[in-house]
Amino acid sequence: MSVRFARLERSVYQALAGLIPGSIRDPRAHLAEAVVVTKVALAPDLSSARVLVTVKADGDEAQREVFDALRRAAGYLRKQLGQRVKLRRLPELKLILDHTPETAGRVEEILRELAKERRAREGEEAEPGQADGDSEPLEEHDGAVAEGGISSGEPRSRGARPRDNRATAAQIAERLRAASRVLITTHPHPDGDAAGSLSAAMVALTRLGKDVVGFNPDQIPDRYCFLSCLERVVRELPEEGFELTLLLDCTDERMFEQGVPSREYLGCVVALDHHKTSSDFADLCLRDPSASSAGVVLARVLDELGVELDRDLAEALYCSLISDTGSFRYQNTNPEAMRLGARLLEVGVDPWRVASNLYESQTRGQIELLGEVLRTLRTSDDGLVGVLTVTWEMLRRTGCNMGHVDGMINYARGVEGVQVATLLRVGDDHLRVSMRSRGVVDVSAIAVGFGGGGHKNAAGFTVDLETDDVLARLFTEVAEACREAGIAPPAPGSAPTT
C-alpha cells in the first residue's frame, strides 16, 4: 500500500468516525453506550469501503438494533462522507459488525485516540496568526487525473470551519465580467427553474462575448428544449478548463457525478440559488430563500451586468419563474416575481408558447405513464401524506424517462386532507424521494434528516433504505409537524389509503 493511499484510507476512517452515530437520526442508533469505527478498508479502485464497527450496548438485541440502524443509514453516511473527503470516486459503504475480541478490548483506547486527534486538529485550526481556511491541507486524495484531464479532487483543510462565501449581485457581476471562459451548470435532473436559468445564463454570457459551455450530467427534458442554447448543453466535461464556473439553482457539486474537478479546472466557483439549505462548495454564493426562483436571483446579476432583455433571454427567465411559482399560484409568488414577470411580458414573451411547451405538449406515452403513476396513489393512515410511485419498469413500458415525471407529484398534493405529497422514484439500488408541502409542514427539515435539502414547500433526498422504512419515518415526522401546527387529520373516508 502506498503512503498516499494509506493517508486516504485514514481520512475516510476519521470522517466516518466523526459521523457515526451522532449524525444519524434513527433513534435506534442512540441505544448504544458507544459505537466505534474500528477499521476502514478501501478497495484499490475506491469502488467500496469495508467499515468495521463495534457496538457497546445493553444486550445482543440492542446491539443488533443499533447495527441495523447504522446499516440502513449507509447511503446517508456515504453522501456525508462525500462532503467531507474529496474522492475521485465515492465508495459504497459496507458496514460490518466487528466481533473480534482484541477489538472489544481496545474500544476505550480507540475513543481516546480519536479524541486526541480531534483536539490536535482543533488546535491547528485555532493556531495564533493563522487565517481562517489556511490550515494545513489534509491531502490531495489520490491526485490521479480522470478522463479529460480533470483532477480527481481538491485539497481540503483539516478541521476547517464552514467559510463565509456570501456575495452580492454586484460582486458576482464583477467576477463574471472579468472571466472570458465560463462553465455554466445546474443540478442533475433539471427542472423548469434549472433549465430556464441555464438557458438564460448561456444566452446572456454568450452575448457578452464569453466562451460559454453549458453542462449537465443528465439529458435536458424535452419540454424545455424550446429554450435557446440548451441544444449546446454537453453531458461530458471538455478537456480545457475555465476561469469561472457558475452553479445555478444549487450550491453543491452533485452534478459532477464522475468526480469533482480541481479548482484549477473550475476556476472561481460562483453559485446563484434560492434554496433554504446550502453547502459551502462555491467560492462566492448569492443565495436568497425569499426569491421565487433561481431565475429571479440570476436576473438581479444580469441587471448588474447591464444585460438588456431580449425575447430569448426573457423567455428563459419566464420559464424559470412560472415553473417554481406554479404559474404564479404558489406561496412564493411575491411582488418581485410579479414585477419581473411584467418586465418579461413587456419584452414580448408569449405566455401560451411557454405554457404549452411546459404543460400541454405530452406524448401518448407520457399520458400512459401518468395513468400508471396515479394508480399507485396511497395515503398514510391519518391521511396527511399522499404517496405516488414511479419505477423504471413503468418508464420502459411507456417509453418515457424520469424527466417526464415532473409535476406528477402535485396530483397527490391535491388529495383532500393531504398536507405533504411524496413521489418515490425507485431505482435499482436507491430511492429518490421528492416532497411537496401545502405550506404547513417544512419538508426541507425532513429532507435534511435524510441527507437532502430544498425549500420549505419543496424538497427531496436520495437513500438506499427500504421504502417502508422511509415512509414510516416520514409519516411520523409529518404527523408531528401537523400536531404542532394544530392541523387535524382529515375525516375517515375522505382520502384513499391504498
C-alpha distance (Angstrom), angle and dihedral (degrees) to the residues before:
residue distance angle dihedral
M1 . . .
S2 3.82 . .
V3 3.79 120.9 .
R4 3.81 89.4 -117.6
F5 3.81 93.2 53.1
A6 3.81 91.4 46.7
R7 3.80 89.9 52.8
L8 3.79 89.9 48.3
E9 3.80 90.9 51.6
R10 3.79 90.0 49.2
S11 3.82 90.4 51.4
V12 3.80 91.4 53.6
Y13 3.81 89.5 47.1
Q14 3.81 92.4 51.7
A15 3.81 92.6 47.3
L16 3.81 93.8 50.5
A17 3.80 92.1 43.6
G18 3.80 88.1 57.2
L19 3.80 93.2 47.1
I20 3.81 100.3 47.7
P21 2.98 120.4 112.8
G22 3.81 104.5 -19.5
S23 3.82 96.8 70.9
I24 3.82 95.4 48.5
R25 3.80 113.9 97.5
D26 3.80 96.7 -163.1
P27 3.84 102.3 111.9
R28 3.80 90.9 -140.8
A29 3.81 89.7 68.5
H30 3.79 89.2 66.6
L31 3.80 96.7 54.2
A32 3.80 88.8 87.3
E33 3.78 126.4 90.7
A34 3.80 86.9 -142.4
V35 3.81 139.0 -6.4
V36 3.78 113.0 -160.8
V37 3.80 129.6 -173.6
T38 3.78 102.1 -138.5
K39 3.78 101.0 179.1
V40 3.81 143.1 -1.4
A41 3.79 121.0 -157.6
L42 3.80 115.5 -170.6
A43 3.80 121.7 -156.4
P44 3.84 110.6 -119.3
D45 3.82 90.8 -114.1
L46 3.83 91.8 45.3
S47 3.82 90.4 -120.2
S48 3.80 92.8 129.4
A49 3.77 143.8 5.8
R50 3.79 125.7 -149.0
V51 3.80 106.2 -143.1
L52 3.80 114.4 -165.0
V53 3.79 115.2 -160.1
T54 3.78 134.6 -178.1
V55 3.80 119.0 -149.8
K56 3.80 121.5 -157.3
A57 3.80 106.3 -161.3
D58 3.78 141.0 144.6
G59 3.79 100.6 -89.8
D60 3.78 137.5 -22.1
E61 3.80 94.4 -78.5
A62 3.80 92.9 56.0
Q63 3.78 89.7 45.8
R64 3.81 90.8 53.6
E65 3.83 91.5 47.7
V66 3.80 91.7 51.8
F67 3.78 93.4 46.8
D68 3.82 91.5 47.8
A69 3.82 89.3 53.7
L70 3.80 90.1 50.7
R71 3.79 92.8 47.7
R72 3.79 92.2 50.8
A73 3.81 90.0 50.4
A74 3.82 92.5 55.8
G75 3.81 92.7 107.4
Y76 3.80 92.3 51.1
L77 3.81 91.2 46.6
R78 3.81 90.2 49.9
K79 3.80 90.9 54.0
Q80 3.80 92.3 47.4
L81 3.81 89.8 48.2
G82 3.80 89.0 55.5
Q83 3.79 89.7 56.3
R84 3.80 92.5 51.8
V85 3.80 103.8 38.9
K86 3.79 121.7 36.3
L87 3.79 111.1 -138.5
R88 3.76 132.6 171.1
R89 3.81 86.0 -129.6
L90 3.79 126.9 20.9
P91 3.83 108.9 -133.6
E92 3.78 125.7 -133.3
L93 3.80 108.0 -113.1
K94 3.80 117.0 -126.9
L95 3.79 107.9 -169.8
I96 3.80 115.4 -154.0
L97 3.80 126.6 -174.4
D98 3.81 107.9 -124.2
H99 3.81 109.5 -139.8
T100 3.80 98.1 166.0
P101 3.85 112.2 132.2
E102 3.80 93.9 -136.7
T103 3.80 90.3 56.9
A104 3.80 93.3 48.5
G105 3.77 89.0 57.5
R106 3.82 92.2 50.7
V107 3.81 100.0 52.2
E108 3.80 94.6 103.6
E109 3.79 90.8 44.2
I110 3.80 91.4 51.4
L111 3.80 91.1 49.2
R112 3.81 90.1 51.6
E113 3.81 91.3 49.2
L114 3.80 92.0 51.2
A115 3.80 91.8 47.2
K116 3.81 90.0 50.0
E117 3.82 91.7 50.5
R118 3.80 90.8 47.7
R119 3.81 92.1 51.4
A120 3.79 89.9 48.1
R121 3.81 91.5 52.6
E122 3.79 92.0 47.3
G123 3.78 89.4 49.5
E124 3.79 91.3 53.2
E125 3.76 90.5 48.5
A126 3.80 92.1 53.3
E127 3.81 95.3 42.6
P128 3.86 109.1 142.4
G129 3.78 115.1 -101.4
Q130 3.82 94.7 16.0
A131 3.78 116.2 123.4
D132 3.80 122.3 -132.4
G133 3.78 111.4 -86.8
D134 3.82 93.8 19.6
S135 3.79 98.9 96.5
E136 3.77 120.8 129.1
P137 3.83 111.3 -68.9
L138 3.75 113.6 -109.4
E139 3.79 92.7 -141.3
E140 3.77 143.2 -72.6
H141 3.81 94.5 -94.5
D142 3.78 101.3 -130.9
G143 3.77 100.3 -35.0
A144 3.78 93.8 -148.8
V145 3.78 113.2 145.4
A146 3.77 117.8 -116.7
E147 3.78 124.8 -142.8
G148 3.77 113.4 -60.0
G149 3.79 94.3 31.9
I150 3.79 93.7 -78.3
S151 3.77 115.9 147.7
S152 3.76 115.5 -122.5
G153 3.75 100.1 -129.2
E154 3.76 151.2 -12.9
P155 3.80 129.6 -110.3
R156 3.76 110.6 -100.9
S157 3.75 126.5 -153.3
R158 3.77 115.6 -112.9
G159 3.77 109.3 -116.0
A160 3.80 91.3 -8.7
R161 3.78 117.1 171.7
P162 3.83 119.7 -128.0
R163 3.79 106.1 -83.7
D164 3.78 126.9 -129.3
N165 3.81 102.7 -115.4
R166 3.80 97.5 162.4
A167 3.80 115.8 141.7
T168 3.79 138.2 175.3
A169 3.79 126.3 -119.7
A170 3.82 88.6 -108.0
Q171 3.81 92.7 53.5
I172 3.79 92.2 49.5
A173 3.80 91.5 46.1
E174 3.80 88.5 54.3
R175 3.82 91.4 53.4
L176 3.80 92.1 47.6
R177 3.78 91.3 48.3
A178 3.81 90.8 55.0
A179 3.81 96.7 47.0
S180 3.79 120.1 88.1
R181 3.83 100.8 -175.4
V182 3.81 117.1 43.4
L183 3.80 134.1 -177.8
I184 3.82 112.4 -152.8
T185 3.79 119.5 -165.8
T186 3.79 144.8 151.6
H187 3.79 139.5 -166.2
P188 3.82 122.3 -58.3
H189 3.82 117.4 -90.3
P190 3.81 91.8 31.0
D191 3.79 117.2 -144.2
G192 3.80 127.6 -158.9
D193 3.80 94.6 -78.1
A194 3.81 92.4 49.0
A195 3.82 94.7 44.3
G196 3.81 93.2 44.3
S197 3.80 92.8 48.5
L198 3.80 91.3 46.2
S199 3.80 91.4 51.8
A200 3.82 92.9 45.7
A201 3.80 93.7 49.5
M202 3.81 92.2 47.8
V203 3.81 92.0 48.9
A204 3.81 94.0 46.8
L205 3.80 98.6 44.7
T206 3.80 92.7 43.8
R207 3.79 88.2 54.5
L208 3.81 88.4 52.4
G209 3.80 89.3 58.2
K210 3.81 97.7 -104.7
D211 3.79 123.0 148.4
V212 3.82 96.5 -119.2
V213 3.81 130.2 -168.1
G214 3.80 119.9 -174.9
F215 3.80 115.3 -155.0
N216 3.80 138.4 -176.1
P217 3.80 128.6 154.3
D218 3.81 90.7 -137.8
Q219 3.76 130.3 61.3
I220 3.79 113.8 -98.2
P221 3.84 106.5 -109.5
D222 3.80 114.0 -105.8
R223 3.79 93.9 -117.8
Y224 3.82 91.0 67.2
C225 3.80 98.3 44.1
F226 3.82 92.7 95.2
L227 3.81 87.6 74.5
S228 3.80 118.7 98.4
C229 3.81 121.8 -95.8
L230 3.81 96.4 7.4
E231 3.81 89.8 110.4
R232 3.82 85.9 67.3
V233 3.82 94.7 57.4
V234 3.82 110.9 118.0
R235 3.80 128.0 -152.6
E236 3.82 96.2 -151.5
L237 3.77 125.2 55.1
P238 3.83 117.5 -115.4
E239 3.80 122.5 -120.8
E240 3.81 95.7 -113.9
G241 3.77 115.6 80.9
F242 3.80 131.8 -135.5
E243 3.78 141.7 -119.2
L244 3.80 91.8 -138.5
T245 3.81 137.6 14.3
L246 3.80 118.4 -155.0
L247 3.82 117.5 -155.3
L248 3.81 115.0 -162.0
D249 3.82 128.2 -162.3
C250 3.83 90.9 -0.7
T251 3.80 140.6 55.5
D252 3.80 102.0 -152.4
E253 3.80 138.4 76.1
R254 3.80 101.0 -111.8
M255 3.83 93.0 121.7
F256 3.81 89.4 68.6
E257 3.79 94.5 77.5
Q258 3.81 94.1 159.8
G259 3.79 93.5 55.2
V260 3.79 134.4 -56.8
P261 3.82 110.9 -84.9
S262 3.79 119.5 -126.9
R263 3.79 121.5 -94.3
E264 3.79 87.0 -114.6
Y265 3.81 87.6 62.5
L266 3.83 97.7 39.6
G267 3.79 97.8 40.3
C268 3.80 116.3 -161.0
V269 3.82 108.3 -2.8
V270 3.80 114.0 -140.9
A271 3.82 124.3 -175.3
L272 3.81 129.0 -161.6
D273 3.78 112.9 -171.3
H274 3.80 146.2 145.2
H275 3.80 101.9 -160.0
K276 3.78 121.9 122.1
T277 3.82 92.9 -131.4
S278 3.80 123.7 57.7
S279 3.80 147.3 163.8
D280 3.80 131.5 -136.5
F281 3.82 95.8 -121.4
A282 3.82 93.3 115.4
D283 3.81 123.5 77.5
L284 3.80 90.1 -143.4
C285 3.79 124.5 23.2
L286 3.78 132.8 -174.6
R287 3.81 104.8 -171.5
D288 3.78 122.7 165.1
P289 3.83 117.7 172.5
S290 3.80 89.1 -169.1
A291 3.81 90.5 64.9
S292 3.80 113.6 98.7
S293 3.80 94.0 -135.8
A294 3.77 143.5 -5.9
G295 3.79 85.8 -103.3
V296 3.81 89.6 64.4
V297 3.81 90.5 54.4
L298 3.82 90.6 46.5
A299 3.82 90.3 50.6
R300 3.81 89.7 58.0
V301 3.81 90.5 54.5
L302 3.81 92.6 45.9
D303 3.81 89.1 52.6
E304 3.81 88.8 53.6
L305 3.81 88.5 50.6
G306 3.80 90.2 52.6
V307 3.81 93.0 -122.0
E308 3.80 111.4 164.2
L309 3.77 116.7 -136.8
D310 3.79 117.7 -114.2
R311 3.79 128.3 175.9
D312 3.83 96.4 -90.9
L313 3.79 93.0 49.1
A314 3.80 93.6 42.3
E315 3.80 92.4 48.9
A316 3.80 91.5 53.9
L317 3.81 92.5 49.0
Y318 3.81 90.1 46.4
C319 3.83 90.1 53.9
S320 3.79 89.2 52.4
L321 3.78 91.9 47.6
I322 3.81 100.3 48.4
S323 3.81 92.6 40.9
D324 3.78 94.6 59.7
T325 3.81 97.2 35.7
G326 3.80 93.9 47.8
S327 3.82 89.8 -117.3
F328 3.83 89.2 -45.7
R329 3.83 93.6 -50.6
Y330 3.83 102.8 106.9
Q331 3.80 127.9 89.3
N332 3.81 91.4 -106.6
T333 3.81 90.5 67.4
N334 3.79 100.8 113.5
P335 3.83 136.3 164.2
E336 3.83 92.2 -88.8
A337 3.80 90.1 55.6
M338 3.79 92.3 49.2
R339 3.83 92.5 47.1
L340 3.80 91.0 50.4
G341 3.80 90.4 47.1
A342 3.80 90.3 53.1
R343 3.82 91.1 50.3
L344 3.80 91.2 51.1
L345 3.81 92.3 49.3
E346 3.80 90.3 49.7
V347 3.81 89.0 56.7
G348 3.80 89.5 57.4
V349 3.81 108.1 -92.6
D350 3.79 111.4 164.4
P351 3.85 105.1 -138.6
W352 3.80 92.8 -162.2
R353 3.81 93.0 52.5
V354 3.82 90.3 54.1
A355 3.81 95.5 41.1
S356 3.81 94.1 46.9
N357 3.81 91.7 51.5
L358 3.79 92.5 47.4
Y359 3.78 101.4 39.8
E360 3.81 113.0 11.3
S361 3.81 107.3 41.3
Q362 3.78 102.2 83.6
T363 3.77 129.8 146.7
R364 3.78 122.4 -127.9
G365 3.81 87.4 -106.8
Q366 3.79 91.1 58.1
I367 3.80 91.3 52.4
E368 3.82 89.5 49.2
L369 3.82 89.7 49.3
L370 3.81 90.3 51.8
G371 3.79 88.9 53.6
E372 3.81 92.1 51.5
V373 3.80 92.7 47.3
L374 3.80 93.2 48.2
R375 3.80 90.0 53.4
T376 3.82 88.1 63.4
L377 3.82 92.6 60.1
R378 3.79 114.5 134.3
T379 3.78 135.5 151.8
S380 3.76 137.1 -145.4
D381 3.81 115.7 -94.4
D382 3.80 90.4 -99.9
G383 3.81 92.4 48.5
L384 3.81 94.0 -123.4
V385 3.82 97.3 113.9
G386 3.80 125.8 52.0
V387 3.81 117.1 -160.1
L388 3.81 130.7 -160.7
T389 3.81 124.9 178.6
V390 3.80 133.9 -156.1
T391 3.80 124.3 -173.0
W392 3.78 134.2 -169.3
E393 3.80 88.5 -112.5
M394 3.81 90.0 60.3
L395 3.79 89.9 51.2
R396 3.81 92.3 49.4
R397 3.81 92.7 49.4
T398 3.80 93.3 51.1
G399 3.81 99.0 36.2
C400 3.80 92.1 -119.5
N401 3.79 136.3 128.2
M402 3.80 134.6 -144.4
G403 3.79 90.7 -89.7
H404 3.81 88.3 67.7
V405 3.82 91.1 60.6
D406 3.82 94.0 69.4
G407 3.79 112.3 121.9
M408 3.80 97.3 14.8
I409 3.80 91.0 105.1
N410 3.81 89.5 70.3
Y411 3.81 90.6 70.6
A412 3.81 88.9 65.7
R413 3.80 91.1 48.1
G414 3.80 88.7 54.0
V415 3.81 92.8 63.1
E416 3.81 110.2 110.9
G417 3.80 111.7 -100.1
V418 3.81 95.9 12.3
Q419 3.82 112.9 131.2
V420 3.82 98.4 177.1
A421 3.80 126.7 32.9
T422 3.78 119.1 -157.1
L423 3.80 129.8 -164.5
L424 3.80 116.5 -164.6
R425 3.80 117.1 -155.8
V426 3.79 104.4 -164.9
G427 3.81 113.0 -152.8
D428 3.78 131.2 -178.9
D429 3.80 94.5 -94.5
H430 3.79 105.6 4.3
L431 3.78 144.8 43.0
R432 3.81 122.0 -131.2
V433 3.79 112.5 -157.6
S434 3.81 123.8 -165.1
M435 3.80 120.5 -171.4
R436 3.80 133.2 -165.7
S437 3.80 123.9 -171.8
R438 3.78 130.5 -156.5
G439 3.81 87.6 -137.1
V440 3.80 104.3 -86.9
V441 3.82 100.1 82.3
D442 3.82 120.4 57.3
V443 3.82 98.8 -137.1
S444 3.81 92.1 -177.0
A445 3.82 88.4 68.4
I446 3.81 89.7 54.2
A447 3.81 91.9 46.3
V448 3.81 92.4 51.7
G449 3.80 88.8 57.3
F450 3.80 88.3 60.3
G451 3.81 94.3 44.9
G452 3.82 95.7 -95.2
G453 3.79 135.4 98.7
G454 3.79 146.9 -171.1
H455 3.79 138.8 133.5
K456 3.78 131.5 -31.3
N457 3.81 90.3 -100.5
A458 3.82 101.4 29.2
A459 3.79 125.7 38.0
G460 3.78 143.1 133.9
F461 3.78 148.8 -176.8
T462 3.80 142.5 -166.3
V463 3.81 123.8 -130.3
D464 3.78 140.1 162.0
L465 3.80 93.1 -136.6
E466 3.79 125.7 120.4
T467 3.82 113.5 -86.4
D468 3.81 94.5 -123.5
D469 3.82 91.6 51.9
V470 3.80 92.2 51.0
L471 3.80 93.4 47.3
A472 3.81 93.9 46.6
R473 3.79 90.5 55.3
L474 3.80 93.0 42.3
F475 3.82 92.6 49.4
T476 3.81 90.1 51.6
E477 3.81 94.3 49.8
V478 3.81 93.2 47.4
A479 3.82 91.2 48.9
E480 3.82 90.6 50.9
A481 3.81 92.3 48.7
C482 3.80 91.1 49.5
R483 3.81 92.3 49.0
E484 3.80 90.3 51.7
A485 3.82 89.6 50.6
G486 3.80 92.7 47.4
I487 3.82 93.8 -114.5
A488 3.80 112.8 148.6
P489 3.81 122.2 -148.8
P490 3.83 114.7 -102.7
A491 3.78 119.1 -91.8
P492 3.81 115.0 -84.5
G493 3.78 112.9 -86.2
S494 3.81 95.4 22.5
A495 3.82 93.8 105.2
P496 3.80 135.1 33.2
T497 3.78 118.1 -104.6
T498 3.79 98.7 -167.8
